[in-house]
């Protein structure tokens, strides 16, 4: 007796996988409210008002990433078994509440608890849920689908840091956190709660919208392309391949760079003599580059070996950090943040594609949850390392150089992460 197929909540005139992409976008765009760039926009007003140093404020990104290191593997298993709906909608709801709680901050503990928990959701369950949900619905078109998520999610980075800075200047930083929390609740919760689904096969579909699975013993139409062949690794099999460890090492360096630069590039530009609003607008320029570059990576991901593309994206980050150290004018600053967006968008598109292409969809959430610990580990180190070196040196030159050299090492690792073969 054949198991009945679940009904989709809506029947669009196009492949439902693109609805899944839309759900991921609706979460990815407002999750920027607890990103490093937002804290970078508010770190000055909060430090001045509360009397805290940069290391104290930077450390919250580290604690959030450390918590995510423990939560991400569990989130991955939930996504494999039940899908991303509960993970994405529930995490979005909690993030909005935590952001509102930040507006009541008086002591470091009142700041660290909600931001740590919200940040853990940002870099753990939300990251696993977004990339896995999209990868489960696409195979051939996976890089393009992930590129859409990567390209449109930075809209939040383009909007929210300047908005937070403007609200803080016009009112105060507490009002800024309140407004950010309300934005998350308004945008991030409902689409995923209603429309998100686990895999196309659960609904009689194939990945990429190729053909409907037969409801009886009949066969698919002859003019339909055959479904792509997948090789599915278990977590244990994946952990025995060199590619897994090399990609983990490369992403650790990338997100160490990302965490440190995202938080501290706005204060760095201000110290270079930039007007605070111009400095904050660099986050928007970075976000525009991040979004536009995503389509480039989506277009070449099936034409250039993934390991070569990942290596190039790490080299772009290396150049970004070294140029940012010397950024004493707006044009040079724009070059540095544009390279930052170019390199980081490559990792956002290529790394999720690599996990799914190399190891298949069957255990993708579990594998993604475990390997995300390298990403969260790098994200934990970057902000506090940058803040500590700033407090020691008095500027960001040494810190940004160290982060750039780490990305160069990551490029070497990525270049050697060749597609594994299933044992046996």
N, C-alpha and C positions, 0 to 999 in steps of 0.2 A: 504494500500500500504506500503510495507516494505521499511524502510530507507536503502539506499545503504551503503555498508561498505567501509571505506577508504582503499586505497591501501598502503601497506608498501613500503618504498623507496628501500629496497632490500629484497630478499627471501633467507635467509640462510638455510642450511640443518638442522638447529637446531632451538629450540624455540627462537623467536625474543626477549623474555625477557632478554636473555643473551647479546644481542646487547645493550639493555638499560643499563645493568650492565657495559658494556664497555664504554658507553657514560659517566656514572657517574664516572668511574675511570679516564677517560681522563680529567675531570674537577677537581676531587678530588686530583689527584697527583700534578698538578702545583699550586693549590690554596695555597699550603704551602708557596708561596713566600710572602704572607702577614700574615704568622703565627707568633706566639709568639717566636718560636724557631729561626726564621730568624732574628727577631729583637734582640733576645738574642745574636746571633752571631755577630751582627753589633753594639750593644749598646756601647761596649767599644770604637771602633774607632770613632763612631759618637760623643760620649760624650767627648772624648779627643779633637777632631777637632773643635767641635762647642762650647765647654765649658758648656754643659748642664748637670744637675745632673740626677741621675737615675729616680727620680720621674717624672721629666719632660718627659723623653722618655717613661716611663712606662704608663703614663697617657693616651697616644694615644690609647692603647688597651681598656681602659675604655670608652673613648668617642666613639670609633667604636662600642663597644658592646651596648652602650646606644642608638645610632642611629639605630642599628639593632633591638632593642626592639620595635621600632615603625614601622620599615619596614617589619619585618617578618610576622605579621598577614596579611598584604596586599598581600605579596608574596604567602602565603598559599592559599588564595582565588583564586588568578590567576592560581595557579597550579591545583586546583580542577576543574576550569572551562575550562582552555585552555591547560593544560599540562605543562611540565617543559622545553620545548624547548627554549622559549623566555627567561625565567628566567636564565637558565644555560649558554646559549651562550652569551646573552647580558651582564650578570654579569662578565663572564670570559673576555670579551673584555674590559670592563671598568676597571677591576682589573689590566690587563696588562698595560693600559694607566696610571693608577694611580701610579703603581710601577716605571714606567719610569719618571714620574713627581717628584718622591722622589729623583732622582739623582740630581735635581736642588735645593735642600733644602739649604736655607741660614738662614731663620728665623723660629721660632717655628710655626708660622702660615702656612708657606709653607710646613712644615712637617705634621702638624696636619690635614689640609684639605684633601689632597689625601689619607693619611694613614687611617684617620677616615672613609672616604667614602668606600675605598677598604676593610677595616676591617669589616665594616657593611655588605658588600656583602658576605664576607667570612663566618661570623657567622650567617647571616640571610637568605637571598634568596638562596644562594648556599646550605646551610644546609637543608633547607626545600625542595628544588628542587631535590637534590640527593637522600635523604632518601625516599621521597614520590614517586618519579618516579619508584624506584626499588620495593617498597612495593606494588605499584599498579599492578605490573606484576607477583607477586608471593604471595602465601598464605602458602602452606605447606613447600615450599622450601625457604621461605622468609629469615629465619636466615642464611642459607647458601649463598644466593645471597648477603645479606648485609655483610656477612663475607668477600666475595671476594672484595667488595668495600673497606671495612675497612682494609683488608690485603694489597691491592695493592696501595691504596692512600698514605700510609706512605712511599712509595718509594720516594715521593717528600721530606719527612722529612729526609730520609736517604741521599738524594743527595744535596738538596739545602742549608741547613745550612753550611755544610763543604765547598761547592762550594762558598757560599757568603763570608765565612771567608777567604778562600784561595785567592779569587779575591781582597778582601779588603787588605790582606797582601801584595799581589803582585803589586797591583795598588792603589786603594783607595775604600772607601765605596760607592762613587758615581757610579763608574763603576759597582760595585756589584749590585746596584739597577737597573741599566740599563739592565744588563744581565738577571736579574730575570724577569723584565717586558717583555722582548723579548721571554723568555721561555713560559710565560703564553699565549702570543698571538699565539705562534707556536703550542701549544699542546691543549689548553683548549677550543678553540672557534669552530672549524669546525665540529668535530664529532657530538656535540650536536645540532648544527644548522641544520645538514642534517638528522640525524638518530633518534633523540629523538622523541618518541610518547607518548601519554597520558596513555591509558589503553588498554589491549588486546581486550576487548569487542568492541572497536571502529573498530577493524580490523577482526572481526569474529573469535576471539580466546578466550580461557579461560585462567585464571591464571595458572601458572606452566606448560603450554603447554599440558594440559590434553586432550583437544579435541577441534575441531572446532565447533563453534556454527552453527546450521543448517541454510542454506540460504533460505530454504522454510519450509514447515510444517513437513518435515522429522525429525527423531530423531537421536541422536548421536549413534554411534556404540555400541553394547551391551558389548563389551569387554573393553570399556573405563571406568575408575573409575569415579564415580559421582563427580561433583565439590564440593570443601569444602564449608560447610555452614558458612555464614558470618552473624554477627549481627552488624548492622550499627547504631551508635549513631550520633545524631546531636551535635553541639558544646554545646548547652544549656543542653542537657541531660548529656553529658560527664562532664560538669563542676559541676554537682550535685553528682558526685561519689567521694568517698574518695581517690580512687586509683590515680585519676588525680592529686590531690594536693600533695599526698605523692611522686609520681614520679617526679613532678615538684620540690619539695623540695630537693629530692635526687640529681637530675641533677644540681640544683643550687650549691650545695656544691661540686659536682664533677668538674664542670667547673670553680668554684672559685679556686679550687686546680690546675686544668689544666692551667688556665691563669697565675697564680702566678708562678708555677713551670716551665712551658715551657719557660717563659721569663727569669727567674732568675737562673735556675740551672747551666747554663754555667758560668756566673759570679761567682756563689758560688764555683764551682769546681776550678776556677782560683784562687780565694782567699784562697782556701784550699791548694794551692801550685802546682796545676796541670799545665803542659804545656798548653798554649792556644789551640793548635791544638788537644791535647788529650781531653781537656775539651769540645771542639766543637764536637769531635767524639762521645761524650756521647749522643748527640742528635741523631746520627745515630744508636747507640746501642738501644736507646729507640724506634726508629722507627722500627727497626728489630723485637724487642719484640712485638711492637704494631701490626705489620703485621702478625707474626707467631701465636700470641695468638688469633687473630680473628678467625682462623679456629677451635680452641678449643671451643670458645663460639658458633660458628655456629653449631658445632657437638652436643653440650649438650643442646642447647636452646629448643629442642623439647623433651628432656628427663628429665630435671630438671625444676621445677616451675620457671617462669621468675623472681618472686620477690626474690627467694633465690639466683639465679644467680646474679641479680643486687646487692644484699647485699654483696655477696662475692667480686664482683669487687670493690665496695667501700672500703672494708676492705683491699684489695690489695693496694689501693692508700694510705690508712692510714699507712700501713707498709712502703710503699715507702718513704713517707715524713719523718717519724721518723728515718729511716735508713740513708736517705740523709743528715740529720743534722750531723750525725757522720762520714760521708764519707771522710776519710782522706787518703784513698788508692784507687787505680784503681779497685781492686776486689770488695770492698764495694760499690763504686760508680756504678759499673756495676750491682750489685744486686739491688740497689735502682732504677736505670732507667729501669731495666727489669721488676720490679714490677709495675713501673709507666706505662709501655706499656701494661702489663697484665691487670691492672685494667681499664685503659682508653679504651682499645679495647673492653672490656666487655660492657662498657656503649655505645660505638659506634654501637655495634651489637644488644645489648639487648633492649636498650631504644626505638629505632625506631621499633623493632619488637613488643614491648609491646604496643606502641601507635596503631599500625595497628591491632594487635591481639585483644586488648581490645575493640577498638572502631570502627573497620571496615575501609573500603576504601572510602566510599561514601563522607565523609567529612574529610578525613584524612589530606589533605593539610591545611584546615582551622583550625582543631584541632592542628595540628603540628605547624602552624604559631603562634597560641596564646600561646601554652605551651612553645614554644621556648623562650618566654620572661624570663622564669625562668633561662634557660641556659645562655642567653645573660646577664641577671642580674648578675649571678655568675661570668661570664667571665669579666664583668665590674669591679667587686669588687676585684677579685683576684690579678691582676697585680698592681693596685694602692695601695692596702693594703700591699702587699709584699714590694713594693718600699718604702712606708712610714715607715714601721717597720724597714727596712734596714737603712734608713736615721736616725732613732731615735736610734737604737741599735748598728749600725756599722757593723752588720753581719746579716746572714739569719737564725740563729738558732730559734729565737722566731717566725719569720714569717712562716717558714716551719712547726713548731710544731702546730701553730694555724690552718694552712691549713689541716694538718693531722687529727686533732681533729674534724674539720668540716666534713671531709669525714666519720669519725666514726658515727657522727650523721646522715649523709646521708644513711649509711648502715642500721641503725635502721628503717628509713623511708621506704627504699626500701623493707625490709623484711616484712613490713605490707601492701604493695601495692598489694592486692589480686584482681583477675580478677572481674570486675563489672558485674552486671546483668542489662539487658535492662529493664527499668521500664515499667509497664503495663502488 
